[in-house]
Amino acid sequence: MPTVTFIQPNTAPITVEVAAGTALIDVARPLARDGLLALAWRCGQGTCGACQVYCSHQHSGRWIEISSKERNVLVRHAKQPLNMPLTIFDSPRQVRLACHYLVEDDVEVIVGIST
């Protein structure tokens, strides 16, 4: 089972084991509700843009396809360029939405950083 390690400013990392294919927002919600994680969300459906995170994993550094919905929300809410393509370079510097990110491998998730 993959592990998700949440990294946020001024606090110890939080590591959780999850089933492969779990949406990252579903991992983060209980931690945020318990006051352990500073990750906001409003809709959980990929439209509000509140759940912005940065992810680093063993497959970082390759090109990936994102949905047009995620792309449009990133353009509107994460200051991504208007001509942002659906194929993006998957790197820890690329903002993603936790509600669109499916955990497949061990991943470090940076939260609480403004874009």
Rosetta silent file (secondary structure, phi, psi, omega in degrees, C-alpha in Angstrom):
SEQUENCE: MPTVTFIQPNTAPITVEVAAGTALIDVARPLARDGLLALAWRCGQGTCGACQVYCSHQHSGRWIEISSKERNVLVRHAKQPLNMPLTIFDSPRQVRLACHYLVEDDVEVIVGIST
SCORE:     score description
SCORE:     0.000 S_00000001
   1 L     0.000  137.193  179.193    0.000    0.000    0.000 S_00000001
   2 L   -69.332  154.880  173.069    1.308    3.463   -0.844 S_00000001
   3 E  -110.906  145.274  175.042    2.133    5.996    1.839 S_00000001
   4 E  -115.537  123.498  177.028    1.211    9.664    1.716 S_00000001
   5 E  -113.238  116.387  178.533    3.427   12.037    3.671 S_00000001
   6 E   -90.351  128.792  178.767    2.012   15.507    4.195 S_00000001
   7 E  -118.518  126.986  179.260    4.602   18.239    4.699 S_00000001
   8 L  -141.328  155.837 -177.290    3.538   21.640    5.953 S_00000001
   9 L   -59.405  141.732  170.166    5.341   24.599    7.479 S_00000001
  10 L    61.154   30.050  177.178    6.184   24.561   11.189 S_00000001
  11 L  -153.835  158.455  179.119    4.907   21.065   11.966 S_00000001
  12 L   -70.647  147.835  175.992    6.094   17.467   11.841 S_00000001
  13 L   -60.303  150.631  176.866    5.290   15.474    8.690 S_00000001
  14 E  -116.447  124.241 -179.935    2.179   13.279    8.799 S_00000001
  15 E  -116.238  132.405 -177.548    2.395    9.879    7.087 S_00000001
  16 E  -132.287  138.619  174.722   -0.648    7.784    6.238 S_00000001
  17 E   -93.338  134.101 -176.833   -0.897    4.433    4.452 S_00000001
  18 L  -136.548  162.987  174.550   -3.681    4.282    1.826 S_00000001
  19 L   -74.888  142.158  176.245   -5.044    1.971   -0.821 S_00000001
  20 L   -58.782  139.367  179.768   -3.766    2.586   -4.352 S_00000001
  21 L    92.479   -1.748  179.016   -6.224    4.674   -6.368 S_00000001
  22 E   -72.926  136.096  175.684   -7.457    6.689   -3.378 S_00000001
  23 E   -68.740  134.593 -177.831   -8.173   10.345   -4.113 S_00000001
  24 H   -57.904  -35.823  179.512   -5.733   12.529   -2.212 S_00000001
  25 H   -62.101  -32.882  179.299   -8.570   14.725   -0.921 S_00000001
  26 H   -71.254  -24.845  174.967  -10.084   11.649    0.772 S_00000001
  27 H   -77.811  -39.336 -174.484   -6.800   11.105    2.621 S_00000001
  28 H   -76.882  -33.710 -173.834   -6.537   14.764    3.626 S_00000001
  29 H   -52.612  -53.599 -177.717  -10.133   15.401    4.787 S_00000001
  30 H   -62.759  -35.126  178.799  -10.021   13.534    8.127 S_00000001
  31 H   -67.059  -40.940  178.339   -6.637   15.046    8.979 S_00000001
  32 H   -67.375  -41.584  179.056   -7.886   18.549    8.186 S_00000001
  33 H   -62.089  -33.281  179.239  -11.089   18.004   10.166 S_00000001
  34 L   -83.403    1.392  178.194   -8.998   16.926   13.164 S_00000001
  35 L    78.600   14.963 -177.973   -6.906   20.099   12.867 S_00000001
  36 L   -92.848  -17.955 -173.978   -3.751   18.202   11.909 S_00000001
  37 L  -133.364  131.205 -179.237   -3.491   19.402    8.315 S_00000001
  38 L   -92.040   66.008  177.675   -3.783   22.919    6.917 S_00000001
  39 L  -125.209  122.876  179.897   -5.540   22.015    3.684 S_00000001
  40 L   -93.901  154.656  169.040   -8.739   23.743    2.690 S_00000001
  41 L  -156.918  152.695  177.552  -11.410   22.481    0.360 S_00000001
  42 L  -119.544  -49.121 -171.668  -14.923   23.604   -0.395 S_00000001
  43 L  -101.156  -37.717 -175.853  -16.413   21.382   -3.049 S_00000001
  44 L    72.356    6.434 -176.885  -14.313   18.197   -3.233 S_00000001
  45 L  -115.355    3.498  175.802  -15.437   17.926   -6.850 S_00000001
  46 L    88.790   20.527 -178.373  -12.632   19.764   -8.593 S_00000001
  47 L  -116.096  -22.389 -173.205  -14.240   23.101   -9.259 S_00000001
  48 L   -88.279  -26.643  178.913  -13.320   25.494   -6.428 S_00000001
  49 L    80.180    8.519 -176.550   -9.506   25.260   -6.584 S_00000001
  50 L   -76.033  -23.628 -171.755   -9.074   25.406   -2.794 S_00000001
  51 L   -95.214   45.229 -178.488   -7.226   22.080   -2.414 S_00000001
  52 E   -72.503  132.401  179.895   -3.979   23.083   -4.145 S_00000001
  53 E  -141.302  167.103  173.395   -0.967   20.910   -3.313 S_00000001
  54 E  -121.740  129.937 -173.694    2.491   20.087   -4.625 S_00000001
  55 E  -120.498  139.527  175.806    3.361   16.406   -4.988 S_00000001
  56 E  -129.085  128.867 -178.762    6.664   14.583   -5.253 S_00000001
  57 E  -149.573  176.114 -173.888    6.857   10.870   -5.989 S_00000001
  58 L   -63.502  -21.186  179.520    9.094    8.307   -7.651 S_00000001
  59 L   -99.038    7.174  176.215    7.608    9.008  -11.079 S_00000001
  60 L   -57.193  148.183  179.007    8.009   12.801  -10.871 S_00000001
  61 L    97.208   20.068  176.110    9.748   14.220  -13.886 S_00000001
  62 E  -128.229  167.250  178.781    7.564   12.756  -16.621 S_00000001
  63 E   -86.791  135.983  179.141    4.782   14.092  -18.792 S_00000001
  64 E  -132.779  159.456  174.629    1.230   13.316  -17.659 S_00000001
  65 E   -96.716  134.635  171.308   -2.275   14.045  -18.865 S_00000001
  66 L  -115.315  162.111 -179.269   -4.625   16.001  -16.635 S_00000001
  67 L   -74.441  157.117  177.500   -8.331   16.467  -17.164 S_00000001
  68 H   -64.235  -30.712  178.032   -9.667   19.581  -18.834 S_00000001
  69 H   -64.170  -47.918  178.691  -11.599   20.264  -15.622 S_00000001
  70 H   -62.660  -43.451  179.280   -8.422   20.278  -13.504 S_00000001
  71 H   -57.752  -47.446 -178.511   -6.643   22.397  -16.115 S_00000001
  72 H   -63.534  -39.585  178.748   -9.432   24.988  -16.174 S_00000001
  73 H   -68.297  -39.745  177.773   -9.529   25.224  -12.381 S_00000001
  74 H   -63.541  -37.750  177.916   -5.730   25.581  -12.207 S_00000001
  75 H   -65.979  -44.704 -177.910   -5.878   28.397  -14.743 S_00000001
  76 H   -71.832  -40.358 -169.265   -8.653   30.193  -12.821 S_00000001
  77 H  -113.028  -15.414 -175.013   -7.468   29.643   -9.258 S_00000001
  78 L  -116.588   16.043  175.630   -3.768   28.718   -9.290 S_00000001
  79 L    57.974   33.998  174.576   -2.411   31.424  -11.585 S_00000001
  80 L   -83.037  155.493 -176.025   -1.438   28.954  -14.285 S_00000001
  81 L   -64.461  148.426 -179.602   -1.054   30.332  -17.820 S_00000001
  82 L   -58.891  -28.918 -179.012   -4.153   30.633  -19.977 S_00000001
  83 L   -95.838   22.837  179.204   -2.547   28.403  -22.587 S_00000001
  84 L   -57.272  126.149 -178.595   -1.736   25.634  -20.074 S_00000001
  85 L   -80.143  169.400  175.492   -1.880   22.331  -21.984 S_00000001
  86 L   -79.429  -18.854  173.535   -3.579   19.120  -20.839 S_00000001
  87 E   -98.900  118.001 -176.975   -0.199   17.391  -20.966 S_00000001
  88 E  -123.692  158.914  175.491    1.946   18.760  -18.150 S_00000001
  89 E   -83.092  116.109 -176.585    5.380   18.034  -16.727 S_00000001
  90 E   -78.395  101.498 -178.920    4.743   16.225  -13.458 S_00000001
  91 L  -139.440  160.982  177.898    7.113   17.859  -11.002 S_00000001
  92 L   -63.134  -10.173  179.153    7.043   18.967   -7.363 S_00000001
  93 L   -93.387   -6.365 -179.602    6.864   22.548   -8.675 S_00000001
  94 L   -92.712  119.208  177.195    3.581   21.940  -10.528 S_00000001
  95 E   -66.751  140.535  175.586    0.482   22.746   -8.491 S_00000001
  96 E  -130.713  167.069  175.689   -2.179   20.031   -8.502 S_00000001
  97 E  -103.299  127.344 -177.443   -5.633   19.708   -6.999 S_00000001
  98 L   -60.449  -28.696 -179.505   -5.954   17.114   -4.225 S_00000001
  99 L   -75.115  -16.552  178.451   -9.437   16.206   -5.450 S_00000001
 100 L  -103.189  -11.539 -173.815   -8.047   15.218   -8.876 S_00000001
 101 L   -90.643  120.549  176.779   -4.884   13.482   -7.675 S_00000001
 102 E   -99.964  128.737 -178.570   -5.106    9.703   -7.292 S_00000001
 103 E   -78.278  117.401  177.648   -2.468    8.116   -5.060 S_00000001
 104 L  -114.311  -29.281 -178.181   -0.750    5.279   -6.931 S_00000001
 105 L  -136.132  172.310  173.454    2.703    5.300   -5.313 S_00000001
 106 L   -54.189  137.456 -176.564    4.366    6.724   -2.217 S_00000001
 107 E  -145.013  141.834  169.743    4.035   10.488   -2.407 S_00000001
 108 E  -101.493  130.012 -175.649    5.140   13.548   -0.457 S_00000001
 109 E  -118.943  119.733  178.918    2.489   16.256   -0.480 S_00000001
 110 E   -96.805  124.489  179.553    3.401   19.841    0.346 S_00000001
 111 L  -123.180  161.626  176.202    0.500   21.907    1.675 S_00000001
 112 L    81.028   18.413  177.340    0.152   25.428    2.983 S_00000001
 113 L  -109.704  126.720  179.201    2.297   27.083    0.307 S_00000001
 114 L   -74.164  145.961  175.927    0.715   29.952   -1.623 S_00000001
 115 L   -98.423    0.000    0.000    0.827   29.933   -5.398 S_00000001
